[in-house]
Amino acid sequence: MRNERIRAIAFYLPQFYRTRENDLWWGRGYTEWRAVAGARALFKGHYQPHEPADLGYYDLRVSETRCEQALLAQEYGIHGFCYYHYWFDGKTLLDRPLNDVLNCGEPDLPFCIAWANEPWVRSWVGRPGDILMQQRYFVNWEEKFFESITPILADRRYILVDGKPLLLVSRALHIPSVESSVQRLRSLAQQAGFAGLYLVAVQAKDMVDPASCSFDAALEMPPFGCAIRKYSNEHLDELVGEFHGKVASYESLVEASINRHEDYTWLRAVAPGWDNTPRRGGGATLFVGNTPELYERWLCAASKWTVRHRKEDERLVFINAWNEWGEGAHLEPDLRHGHSYLEATYRALKHFNDPYF
């Protein structure tokens, strides 16, 4: 399915390997697998923990694991991965998996990056004011940032839109003097021999019109930004401990996204589920009632909308995510669902990417 009308791109979290910073901040040997494996059900019928199946509790320093991930993604119609990229005024974090992909030339899977340009804080443990890594924008930060990502954008596998490298930004409105900074980044790209940049503002916390910050497009980021149906915690059966989080309907999330429309250049995204219990414990936000069938319906609708409303090279649909195990948003197989969500992905995309359709 390489002759694609829809390019499905799955977000990829490069968290699952040991780093010096995680050792310092969270304890020796920490990766997010520790939180994933330690999650527990908060009420009767709550599905936790999510236990990985095919790939196990992997280490992303292992090249065979990265290749297996790519083969699995390709088998079920995923066009490529969008790696989260953590750059803090010249310092990068969690960059080894992508650096290894660049250096060894495999897997042969298209990719792009999403610059997660916000400070790292201890919000996972209820201390959002405790800053672990600050995000600053010093004079001429644009040159330093672009120089650092140039080898990534220049890779033959990098995803292009209208011949321009696709670059996502998590918090467009966090950038001071964003319009002049965007103009500078585009200029640097052209000076480096690129056709420019195709810049996408992610709508996770900023529901931004891309024209307001000189970006090319905005990307919806479920479950954020949708009107959803929440359940009263009093109606949950057999609560465990002090649960003070939020429970909502996955079906209402699907319906809200399907019925949403924006007049500006907008890219669609879907999610197989969401449950950040591993990160937030009793303060988790989670969606119940997610099924492969509902997810397939959502992906079909997002793809159909994209074919109708976006020109050929902009027909991108994002999936949140490939391996966000700490947020219960993963296409990677788990012991309960196996390949069900991957199979749903394949069926939905086949309607649009099958040459005989």
QUIQUI-V188918 format. One record per helix or strand of 3 or more residues. SS is the DSSP state (H for helix, E for strand). FROM is the first residue (numbers start at 1). LEN is the number of residues. If there is no record, write none. Layout:
[[SS | FROM | LEN] [SS | FROM | LEN]]
This chain:
[[E | 7 | 6] [H | 20 | 7] [H | 33 | 6] [H | 63 | 13] [E | 80 | 9] [E | 91 | 3] [H | 96 | 9] [E | 110 | 6] [E | 120 | 3] [H | 123 | 3] [E | 127 | 7] [H | 141 | 13] [E | 164 | 6] [H | 172 | 3] [H | 178 | 14] [E | 197 | 7] [H | 210 | 4] [E | 217 | 4] [H | 233 | 3] [E | 246 | 4] [H | 250 | 9] [E | 266 | 5] [H | 277 | 7] [E | 285 | 4] [H | 292 | 18] [H | 312 | 3] [E | 316 | 4] [H | 325 | 3] [H | 340 | 14]]
